[in-house]
Amino acid sequence: MPSGEVLGRLIRYGISGGLSALTHFGVGLAGVQAGLVPVVASGVGFAASVVVSYVLQRAWVFRSSRRHGVAGPRFLAVTGLAFSVNTVVLWVGSSVLHGPYAAVQAVAIVLIPVLNYAVNSRWTFAPV
């Protein structure tokens, strides 16, 4: 893939991630304002953000023609992997190494999108 295409895809990936984060926050906030417990509201927001992320990444970021029946489960598996990596990084960084939360979470915030991009581009949405 030519470097201009790679750069364009990385920019689209960043924008889709921002829209996904805004969805998580916005739906969660709306849920709290509607009377949901914050943890439940955040869970609903997270679920909505996964849908937004999948749709944008499949159609716009990677422009994949892979069928939903294949790409969807793969995307969910990568999302689960990312959640697990985040949990391990936070546990090791804060509980084992006793690092400050902000620094440890910053490491995860950088690591997870890189991991997601690498796996989704090579497996989930790879050309058929």
N, CA, C and O of each residue as an XYZ file, in Angstrom:
512
protein
N       0.853     -1.176      0.000
C       0.000      0.000      0.000
C       0.899      1.239      0.000
O       1.787      1.350      0.845
N       0.685      2.168     -0.929
C       1.495      3.399     -0.986
C       1.373      4.209      0.312
O       0.350      4.161      0.995
N       2.437      4.951      0.635
C       2.486      5.679      1.913
C       1.347      6.684      2.064
O       0.862      6.894      3.176
N       0.908      7.312      0.965
C      -0.212      8.246      1.041
C      -1.496      7.555      1.471
O      -2.288      8.121      2.224
N      -1.703      6.329      0.992
C      -2.885      5.561      1.384
C      -2.808      5.144      2.847
O      -3.810      5.164      3.562
N      -1.608      4.767      3.284
C      -1.424      4.382      4.686
C      -1.713      5.573      5.591
O      -2.406      5.434      6.599
N      -1.190      6.733      5.238
C      -1.418      7.932      6.039
C      -2.910      8.264      6.093
O      -3.439      8.587      7.157
N      -3.576      8.184      4.958
C      -5.018      8.448      4.922
C      -5.784      7.482      5.803
O      -6.710      7.877      6.511
N      -5.401      6.218      5.759
C      -6.072      5.217      6.589
C      -5.817      5.468      8.070
O      -6.719      5.306      8.891
N      -4.594      5.864      8.417
C      -4.290      6.175      9.825
C      -5.093      7.390     10.311
O      -5.556      7.418     11.451
N      -5.251      8.380      9.447
C      -6.055      9.554      9.817
C      -7.517      9.146     10.013
O      -8.154      9.555     10.984
N      -8.043      8.342      9.091
C      -9.425      7.862      9.228
C      -9.577      7.032     10.507
O     -10.600      7.117     11.187
N      -8.561      6.233     10.829
C      -8.594      5.424     12.042
C      -8.659      6.321     13.283
O      -9.423      6.048     14.210
N      -7.861      7.383     13.298
C      -7.889      8.321     14.419
C      -9.233      9.013     14.551
O      -9.754      9.165     15.656
N      -9.787      9.428     13.438
C     -11.100     10.091     13.465
C     -12.172      9.114     13.948
O     -13.019      9.475     14.766
N     -12.137      7.894     13.449
C     -13.144      6.913     13.878
C     -13.005      6.608     15.364
O     -14.006      6.407     16.051
N     -11.781      6.572     15.863
C     -11.569      6.364     17.293
C     -12.124      7.508     18.118
O     -12.716      7.292     19.175
N     -11.929      8.733     17.630
C     -12.480      9.898     18.322
C     -14.001      9.864     18.339
O     -14.618     10.172     19.359
N     -14.608      9.494     17.219
C     -16.072      9.403     17.152
C     -16.598      8.287     18.056
O     -17.655      8.417     18.673
N     -15.857      7.209     18.121
C     -16.234      6.120     19.012
C     -16.168      6.565     20.477
O     -17.064      6.261     21.264
N     -15.107      7.283     20.833
C     -14.971      7.784     22.206
C     -16.082      8.776     22.539
O     -16.638      8.746     23.637
N     -16.405      9.654     21.589
C     -17.504     10.603     21.807
C     -18.837      9.877     21.981
O     -19.673     10.286     22.787
N     -19.028      8.807     21.229
C     -20.240      8.010     21.374
C     -20.309      7.405     22.775
O     -21.345      7.467     23.436
N     -19.206      6.824     23.218
C     -19.155      6.227     24.556
C     -19.516      7.272     25.605
O     -20.360      7.030     26.469
N     -18.883      8.417     25.527
C     -19.115      9.480     26.505
C     -20.542     10.025     26.406
O     -21.226     10.170     27.419
N     -20.980     10.322     25.196
C     -22.297     10.926     25.011
C     -23.437     10.015     25.426
O     -24.366     10.451     26.106
N     -23.374      8.761     25.025
C     -24.429      7.816     25.408
C     -24.382      7.574     26.916
O     -25.425      7.492     27.564
N     -23.181      7.461     27.471
C     -23.056      7.280     28.914
C     -23.621      8.460     29.684
O     -24.342      8.283     30.666
N     -23.296      9.654     29.240
C     -23.806     10.862     29.893
C     -25.330     10.932     29.796
O     -26.007     11.258     30.772
N     -25.857     10.629     28.629
C     -27.315     10.630     28.454
C     -27.963      9.594     29.377
O     -29.030      9.836     29.941
N     -27.315      8.453     29.520
C     -27.837      7.420     30.405
C     -27.870      7.865     31.856
O     -28.850      7.622     32.561
N     -26.799      8.519     32.307
C     -26.758      9.031     33.685
C     -27.841     10.076     33.875
O     -28.537     10.077     34.891
N     -27.989     10.966     32.902
C     -29.018     12.006     33.002
C     -30.423     11.412     32.979
O     -31.361     12.013     33.503
N     -30.571     10.240     32.378
C     -31.870      9.567     32.346
C     -32.111      8.732     33.598
O     -33.172      8.124     33.745
N     -31.125      8.699     34.506
C     -31.310      8.004     35.769
C     -30.602      6.673     35.912
O     -30.770      5.994     36.924
N     -29.806      6.280     34.911
C     -29.062      5.032     35.046
C     -27.896      5.213     36.012
O     -27.345      6.306     36.146
N     -27.535      4.134     36.673
C     -26.332      4.119     37.506
C     -25.136      4.340     36.578
O     -25.118      3.788     35.478
N     -24.135      5.132     36.986
C     -23.012      5.434     36.090
C     -22.332      4.214     35.455
O     -21.982      4.255     34.275
N     -22.145      3.149     36.205
C     -21.482      1.971     35.627
C     -22.331      1.372     34.512
O     -21.802      0.975     33.474
N     -23.621      1.305     34.717
C     -24.532      0.774     33.691
C     -24.545      1.714     32.478
O     -24.472      1.264     31.335
N     -24.639      3.016     32.740
C     -24.648      3.997     31.653
C     -23.368      3.904     30.831
O     -23.409      3.978     29.603
N     -22.241      3.745     31.501
C     -20.970      3.615     30.785
C     -20.929      2.325     29.972
O     -20.397      2.308     28.862
N     -21.480      1.261     30.512
C     -21.542     -0.003     29.770
C     -22.367      0.116     28.505
O     -21.991     -0.416     27.461
N     -23.489      0.811     28.592
C     -24.332      1.047     27.416
C     -23.577      1.925     26.417
O     -23.607      1.677     25.211
N     -22.902      2.950     26.933
C     -22.094      3.808     26.068
C     -20.982      3.040     25.379
O     -20.709      3.253     24.198
N     -20.343      2.145     26.120
C     -19.279      1.327     25.539
C     -19.825      0.448     24.422
O     -19.226      0.356     23.350
N     -20.965     -0.199     24.673
C     -21.572     -1.058     23.646
C     -21.894     -0.251     22.392
O     -21.643     -0.707     21.276
N     -22.448      0.942     22.571
C     -22.745      1.801     21.421
C     -21.466      2.185     20.687
O     -21.447      2.246     19.457
N     -20.405      2.441     21.431
C     -19.140      2.840     20.801
C     -18.529      1.693     20.004
O     -17.865      1.928     18.994
N     -18.744      0.465     20.442
C     -18.234     -0.693     19.695
C     -18.947     -0.791     18.346
O     -18.314     -1.075     17.329
N     -20.246     -0.559     18.335
C     -21.010     -0.592     17.079
C     -20.514      0.504     16.135
O     -20.264      0.249     14.957
N     -20.373      1.718     16.657
C     -19.891      2.840     15.841
C     -18.494      2.527     15.295
O     -18.216      2.748     14.116
N     -17.635      2.021     16.149
C     -16.274      1.700     15.740
C     -16.252      0.643     14.642
O     -15.530      0.784     13.654
N     -17.040     -0.415     14.813
C     -17.085     -1.478     13.809
C     -17.561     -0.948     12.458
O     -16.940     -1.201     11.426
N     -18.657     -0.217     12.479
C     -19.226      0.290     11.228
C     -18.228      1.210     10.521
O     -18.005      1.075      9.318
N     -17.631      2.140     11.261
C     -16.676      3.073     10.647
C     -15.417      2.371     10.163
O     -14.913      2.673      9.082
N     -14.909      1.442     10.954
C     -13.678      0.768     10.539
C     -13.906     -0.127      9.335
O     -13.085     -0.148      8.418
N     -14.993     -0.858      9.323
C     -15.234     -1.752      8.184
C     -15.482     -0.967      6.901
O     -14.894     -1.256      5.859
N     -16.365      0.035      6.990
C     -16.790      0.745      5.781
C     -15.838      1.850      5.357
O     -15.642      2.068      4.161
N     -15.248      2.545      6.306
C     -14.514      3.767      5.975
C     -13.006      3.643      6.174
O     -12.235      3.998      5.282
N     -12.583      3.148      7.323
C     -11.148      3.091      7.610
C     -10.461      2.066      6.721
O      -9.527      2.400      5.991
N     -10.917      0.826      6.779
C     -10.255     -0.255      6.046
C     -10.938     -0.571      4.719
O     -10.390     -1.305      3.897
N     -12.142     -0.013      4.508
C     -12.892     -0.223      3.265
C     -12.935     -1.703      2.899
O     -12.608     -2.111      1.784
N     -13.350     -2.478      3.880
C     -13.327     -3.934      3.779
C     -14.590     -4.467      3.112
O     -15.684     -3.933      3.293
N     -14.412     -5.519      2.346
C     -15.556     -6.205      1.755
C     -15.812     -7.529      2.467
O     -16.658     -8.317      2.044
N     -15.078     -7.764      3.544
C     -15.271     -8.999      4.308
C     -16.698     -9.018      4.866
O     -17.188     -8.011      5.377
N     -17.347    -10.161      4.762
C     -18.727    -10.300      5.218
C     -18.844    -10.024      6.717
O     -17.925    -10.300      7.489
N     -20.006     -9.467      7.115
C     -20.244     -9.166      8.530
C     -20.150    -10.426      9.386
O     -19.697    -10.373     10.529
N     -20.576    -11.553      8.834
C     -20.539    -12.807      9.589
C     -19.133    -13.260      9.944
O     -18.944    -14.048     10.870
N     -18.156    -12.767      9.215
C     -16.746    -13.065      9.510
C     -16.116    -11.898     10.255
O     -15.493    -12.084     11.301
N     -16.280    -10.692      9.713
C     -15.628     -9.519     10.306
C     -16.173     -9.184     11.688
O     -15.407     -8.814     12.577
N     -17.488     -9.307     11.886
C     -18.093     -8.947     13.168
C     -17.530     -9.738     14.339
O     -17.061     -9.141     15.308
N     -17.563    -11.065     14.275
C     -16.995    -11.847     15.374
C     -15.496    -11.589     15.577
O     -15.015    -11.576     16.711
N     -14.771    -11.387     14.494
C     -13.345    -11.083     14.627
C     -13.148     -9.748     15.344
O     -12.291     -9.619     16.219
N     -13.957     -8.755     14.956
C     -13.858     -7.448     15.595
C     -14.148     -7.555     17.088
O     -13.451     -6.950     17.903
N     -15.164     -8.316     17.444
C     -15.485     -8.502     18.859
C     -14.365     -9.237     19.593
O     -14.081     -8.938     20.753
N     -13.733    -10.189     18.925
C     -12.603    -10.893     19.546
C     -11.439     -9.936     19.801
O     -10.807     -9.985     20.857
N     -11.161     -9.066     18.830
C     -10.082     -8.081     19.000
C     -10.439     -7.104     20.115
O      -9.578     -6.721     20.908
N     -11.696     -6.705     20.177
C     -12.145     -5.812     21.248
C     -11.970     -6.480     22.604
O     -11.522     -5.841     23.556
N     -12.317     -7.752     22.701
C     -12.110     -8.500     23.948
C     -10.645     -8.622     24.306
O     -10.271     -8.496     25.472
N      -9.808     -8.868     23.297
C      -8.363     -8.926     23.520
C      -7.849     -7.589     24.040
O      -7.053     -7.547     24.978
N      -8.301     -6.505     23.435
C      -7.872     -5.169     23.862
C      -8.292     -4.891     25.298
O      -7.520     -4.330     26.076
N      -9.513     -5.281     25.651
C      -9.985     -5.111     27.022
C      -9.095     -5.894     27.987
O      -8.743     -5.401     29.059
N      -8.738     -7.111     27.600
C      -7.878     -7.942     28.448
C      -6.487     -7.339     28.599
O      -5.930     -7.312     29.696
N      -5.933     -6.859     27.499
C      -4.610     -6.220     27.561
C      -4.671     -4.982     28.453
O      -3.772     -4.753     29.263
N      -5.721     -4.188     28.308
C      -5.884     -3.008     29.152
C      -5.914     -3.408     30.628
O      -5.266     -2.778     31.464
N      -6.668     -4.455     30.937
C      -6.780     -4.920     32.320
C      -5.424     -5.375     32.860
O      -5.054     -5.038     33.984
N      -4.692     -6.134     32.061
C      -3.373     -6.622     32.495
C      -2.404     -5.461     32.673
O      -1.686     -5.404     33.671
N      -2.376     -4.533     31.718
C      -1.475     -3.379     31.828
C      -1.792     -2.582     33.095
O      -0.885     -2.186     33.828
N      -3.075     -2.352     33.346
C      -3.466     -1.596     34.543
C      -3.115     -2.345     35.813
O      -2.648     -1.742     36.779
N      -3.330     -3.641     35.826
C      -3.031     -4.436     37.018
C      -1.525     -4.462     37.284
O      -1.077     -4.195     38.399
N      -0.747     -4.789     36.244
C       0.704     -4.850     36.423
C       1.250     -3.474     36.797
O       2.032     -3.342     37.739
N       0.836     -2.458     36.057
C       1.366     -1.119     36.294
C       1.007     -0.536     37.634
O       1.841      0.088     38.289
N      -0.245     -0.737     38.055
C      -0.665     -0.096     39.306
C      -0.529     -0.997     40.528
O      -0.147     -0.521     41.597
N      -0.831     -2.281     40.396
C      -0.802     -3.164     41.557
C       0.541     -3.855     41.779
O       0.962     -4.046     42.920
N       1.207     -4.227     40.701
C       2.486     -4.931     40.843
C       3.649     -3.942     40.911
O       4.505     -4.033     41.791
N       3.667     -2.992     39.966
C       4.769     -2.023     39.926
C       4.485     -0.758     40.741
O       5.378      0.064     40.945
N       3.244     -0.606     41.205
C       2.831      0.547     42.020
C       3.057      1.886     41.305
O       3.411      2.888     41.926
N       2.845      1.875     40.000
C       2.951      3.108     39.223
C       1.728      3.974     39.424
O       0.668      3.477     39.806
N       1.863      5.262     39.170
C       0.703      6.150     39.290
C      -0.332      5.826     38.203
O       0.012      5.544     37.055
N      -1.597      5.875     38.600
C      -2.680      5.509     37.686
C      -2.591      6.245     36.361
O      -2.694      5.622     35.304
N      -2.402      7.554     36.396
C      -2.409      8.349     35.159
C      -1.331      7.866     34.189
O      -1.582      7.765     32.988
N      -0.147      7.571     34.691
C       0.943      7.110     33.826
C       0.646      5.722     33.268
O       0.884      5.452     32.091
N       0.128      4.852     34.121
C      -0.181      3.489     33.687
C      -1.305      3.501     32.650
O      -1.224      2.806     31.637
N      -2.350      4.287     32.902
C      -3.446      4.365     31.943
C      -2.981      4.983     30.636
O      -3.460      4.593     29.571
N      -2.064      5.932     30.689
C      -1.518      6.539     29.470
C      -0.819      5.487     28.614
O      -0.939      5.500     27.389
N      -0.095      4.581     29.255
C       0.558      3.501     28.512
C      -0.498      2.661     27.798
O      -0.345      2.341     26.619
N      -1.560      2.306     28.503
C      -2.621      1.500     27.896
C      -3.316      2.252     26.770
O      -3.647      1.663     25.741
N      -3.541      3.553     26.959
C      -4.235      4.352     25.944
C      -3.425      4.441     24.655
O      -3.997      4.570     23.573
N      -2.115      4.374     24.757
C      -1.265      4.370     23.561
C      -1.180      2.959     22.978
O      -1.247      2.782     21.761
N      -1.035      1.972     23.835
C      -0.833      0.595     23.394
C      -2.063     -0.003     22.711
O      -1.933     -0.659     21.677
N      -3.240      0.209     23.266
C      -4.452     -0.454     22.776
C      -4.796     -0.065     21.329
O      -5.051     -0.959     20.521
N      -4.815      1.215     20.970
C      -5.121      1.522     19.562
C      -4.088      0.950     18.577
O      -4.444      0.548     17.469
N      -2.832      0.917     18.977
C      -1.803      0.336     18.108
C      -2.071     -1.154     17.908
O      -2.014     -1.661     16.787
N      -2.364     -1.845     19.006
C      -2.700     -3.269     18.937
C      -3.942     -3.482     18.072
O      -3.943     -4.336     17.186
N      -4.997     -2.705     18.328
C      -6.238     -2.847     17.554
C      -6.003     -2.626     16.071
O      -6.480     -3.401     15.242
N      -5.273     -1.576     15.734
C      -5.014     -1.281     14.326
C      -4.264     -2.441     13.671
O      -4.626     -2.892     12.584
N      -3.228     -2.911     14.338
C      -2.405     -3.981     13.763
C      -3.229     -5.238     13.513
O      -3.140     -5.830     12.438
N      -4.020     -5.647     14.482
C      -4.790     -6.891     14.338
C      -5.969     -6.706     13.386
O      -6.227     -7.563     12.542
N      -6.682     -5.590     13.521
C      -7.834     -5.377     12.638
C      -7.427     -5.217     11.181
O      -8.127     -5.695     10.288
N      -6.309     -4.553     10.931
C      -5.892     -4.353      9.536
C      -5.380     -5.634      8.905
O      -5.496     -5.813      7.692
N      -4.814     -6.532      9.707
C      -4.207     -7.757      9.167
C      -5.122     -8.981      9.253
O      -4.889     -9.978      8.569
N      -6.154     -8.910     10.082
C      -6.995    -10.084     10.288
C      -8.478     -9.777     10.114
O      -9.136    -10.353      9.247
N      -9.000     -8.879     10.928
C     -10.434     -8.609     10.926
C     -10.919     -8.100      9.567
O     -11.881     -8.620      9.001
N     -10.236     -7.077      9.059
C     -10.682     -6.408      7.830
C      -9.696     -6.595      6.670
O      -9.727     -5.834      5.703
N      -8.836     -7.588      6.761
C      -7.858     -7.829      5.689
C      -8.585     -8.091      4.380
O      -9.692     -8.630      4.369
N      -7.951     -7.705      3.274
C      -8.581     -7.968      1.970
C      -8.918     -9.440      1.802
O      -8.165    -10.321      2.218
N     -10.061     -9.686      1.187
C     -10.536    -11.068      1.005
C      -9.834    -11.701     -0.170
O     -10.091    -12.861     -0.492
